[in-house]
Amino acid sequence: MEIGLIISSLLQLLTMLIVVWCLLSWFPNIRWYEQPFRTLDRIVQPVVLPFRKLIPPISGIDLSPMVAILVLQFCQTLVRNVLP
């Protein structure tokens, strides 16, 4: 298996995990300290946190996950083109 394909697949998986994390955040009864939500939160938070520090919420809406997804998509495209 090619290294570019592996990295691209991992970036795509991380993007999907961020989307699931965002969708789950709409439900107030989710207990983030219980499994499997705790693991999901521990995977996604380190990716989103740097963007959250740079981009403040706009009218109470956190745009950092969207920016993180855009950066991951850019990195995935870059990996596909550089590492065939």
C-alpha positions in Angstrom: 0.0 0.0 0.0 1.3 3.4 -0.8 2.2 5.9 1.9 0.2 8.7 0.2 -2.9 6.6 0.2 -2.5 5.7 3.9 -2.0 9.4 4.9 -4.9 10.5 2.8 -7.2 7.9 4.3 -6.2 8.9 7.8 -6.9 12.6 7.0 -10.3 11.6 5.6 -11.1 9.5 8.7 -10.1 12.5 10.9 -12.4 14.7 8.9 -15.3 12.3 9.4 -14.6 12.1 13.1 -14.8 15.9 13.3 -18.1 16.0 11.5 -19.6 13.3 13.8 -18.2 15.2 16.9 -19.9 18.4 15.6 -23.2 16.6 15.0 -23.1 15.1 18.5 -22.4 18.5 20.1 -26.0 19.5 19.1 -27.4 17.0 21.7 -27.1 18.4 25.2 -27.6 15.0 26.9 -24.4 13.5 25.5 -22.1 12.6 28.3 -18.6 13.4 26.9 -16.9 11.7 29.9 -18.3 8.2 29.0 -17.2 5.9 26.2 -17.2 6.1 23.2 -17.7 9.9 23.3 -14.7 10.4 25.5 -12.4 8.7 23.0 -14.0 10.8 20.1 -13.5 14.0 22.1 -9.8 13.1 22.9 -9.1 12.5 19.2 -10.9 15.6 17.9 -10.0 18.2 20.5 -6.3 18.4 19.8 -7.1 19.0 16.1 -9.7 21.7 16.7 -8.1 23.5 19.7 -5.4 25.4 17.7 -8.0 26.8 15.4 -10.3 27.7 18.3 -7.4 29.7 19.8 -7.0 31.6 16.5 -10.6 32.1 15.5 -13.0 33.5 18.1 -16.7 32.4 18.1 -18.8 34.7 15.9 -22.2 35.4 17.4 -21.8 32.4 19.7 -21.0 30.0 16.7 -17.7 28.2 16.8 -16.3 28.0 13.3 -13.0 26.3 14.3 -14.2 22.8 13.3 -15.1 24.0 9.9 -11.7 25.6 9.4 -10.1 22.5 10.7 -12.0 20.4 8.1 -11.0 22.8 5.3 -7.3 22.6 6.4 -7.5 18.8 6.5 -9.1 18.7 3.1 -6.3 20.9 1.7 -3.7 18.6 3.3 -5.4 15.6 1.9 -5.3 17.1 -1.6 -1.7 18.1 -1.2 -0.8 14.5 -0.1 -2.6 13.0 -3.0 -0.8 15.3 -5.5 2.7 15.1 -3.9 2.7 11.4 -2.8 1.1 9.4 -5.6 
